[in-house]
Amino acid sequence: MVLLRNIGSEDDVIPRSNMLCYLLRRKYVDKGEVSFSMGVVFYPCDGEIFQELYQNADTALYKVKSTGRGNYGIYKPER
């Protein structure tokens, strides 16, 4: 779990998310690659309690993992 402060919009979180995914990727000779994926939520619009935020971040994360790995997804409520 990563908590970021002073994020005013999606535009603020995109460069940080890209950097985290890049910095946490590791390639190991003869063993493959380890990547980092994450789901992004915003408090309080995506939830006001931990469980709600966690569940929504998990939803965004698994959407990313279904399209590949080593990336991030910003939670979008289904309407």
C-alpha positions in Angstrom: 0.0 0.0 0.0 1.3 3.4 -0.9 -0.3 6.6 0.5 0.4 9.9 -1.3 -0.5 13.3 0.1 -1.2 16.5 -1.7 -2.6 14.9 -4.8 -5.1 17.3 -6.3 -6.1 15.4 -9.4 -5.5 12.4 -11.6 -2.9 14.5 -13.5 -0.8 14.7 -10.3 -0.9 11.0 -9.6 0.0 9.8 -13.2 3.7 10.7 -13.2 4.2 9.3 -9.7 2.4 6.1 -10.6 4.5 5.7 -13.7 7.7 6.2 -11.7 6.7 3.7 -9.1 6.0 1.0 -11.7 9.3 1.7 -13.4 11.4 1.8 -10.2 10.0 -1.4 -8.8 10.4 -3.5 -11.9 13.3 -5.9 -11.7 14.8 -8.3 -14.3 16.7 -11.4 -13.1 19.0 -13.3 -15.4 17.6 -16.8 -16.0 14.7 -16.2 -13.6 12.5 -13.7 -15.4 11.0 -10.4 -14.3 9.2 -9.0 -11.3 6.8 -6.2 -12.0 4.7 -3.8 -9.9 1.0 -3.1 -10.5 -1.3 -1.0 -8.5 -4.9 0.3 -8.2 -5.3 4.0 -7.5 -8.2 5.5 -5.5 -8.8 9.0 -4.2 -10.1 9.8 -0.7 -12.9 10.7 -0.1 -14.5 10.5 -3.6 -13.7 6.7 -3.9 -14.5 5.8 -0.3 -14.4 7.3 3.2 -13.5 4.2 5.1 -10.4 1.9 4.7 -12.4 -1.1 3.6 -14.2 0.8 0.8 -10.9 2.4 -0.4 -9.1 -1.0 -0.3 -11.9 -2.8 -2.2 -12.0 -0.1 -4.9 -8.2 -0.1 -5.2 -8.3 -3.9 -5.6 -11.0 -3.6 -8.3 -8.7 -1.2 -10.2 -5.7 -3.4 -9.7 -7.3 -6.5 -11.0 -8.5 -4.6 -14.1 -4.9 -3.7 -14.7 -3.7 -7.3 -14.2 -6.3 -8.6 -16.7 -4.7 -6.4 -19.4 -1.1 -7.1 -18.5 1.2 -6.3 -15.6 3.6 -3.6 -14.6 1.1 -0.8 -14.7 -1.5 1.1 -12.7 -5.2 1.7 -13.0 -7.3 4.5 -11.6 -10.5 3.4 -10.1 -13.6 4.3 -12.1 -17.0 3.4 -10.6 -19.2 1.5 -12.9 -22.4 3.4 -13.7 
